[in-house]
């Protein structure tokens, strides 16, 4: 692994290092054997502005692609990208993943117009989608022919947990420590330590000690209204 790199010789060294090693997550230890971590021989890297820090892990069939005018992809120390993930940048968008963030299989990061900025120790379950842009919908022409538009970046703060199949759209900030339930579609900001579910996602309670959940809050309001009438 000490000879591993993105050159063809380095990729060959990586392939040799994987012989006889278990597949998938069992190869994470290889990322600690090279200053720039591990890139699977089955990964496709077509991004000249990829920046990797120590101990990063890029798994099987991960694709990192730069389209026209795409910004950088920045992987901080200890980022893990497991199988079949796609990261692409274009039209000024960039992707940044903070230290010790782990992304499970089949997630999609498509940073066009806007950027995707993810903090430290974020856990992202399989099949999550990140789109900081949309297509125009003006009448008289196909959606495909209309320019992309963005209301703003996607920002996910430290220690957030995203359940399986979450979609995050443009101009959204998810606060530190928040949890987003499986299958949710996040279209607006989620405060720190909130638990949000649904399509669109809405806050149902908080992880902060002593903070009432939404049902308790609604019950209290109802009781107060009865008491004062």
ABEGO torsion letter per residue (X at the ends): XAABBABAAAAAAAAAAABGBBBEAAAAAAAAABAAEBBBAABBBBBAABBBBBGBBBBBGBBBBBBBGBBBBBBBBGBBBBBGBBBBBBGGBBBBBBBGBBBBBGBBBBBBGBBBBBBBGBBBBBGBBBBABBBBABBGBBAAABBBBBAEBBBBBBGBBBBBGBBBBBGBBBBBGBBBBBGBBBABBBBBGBBBBEOBBBBABBABBGBBBAAAAAAAAAAAAAAAX
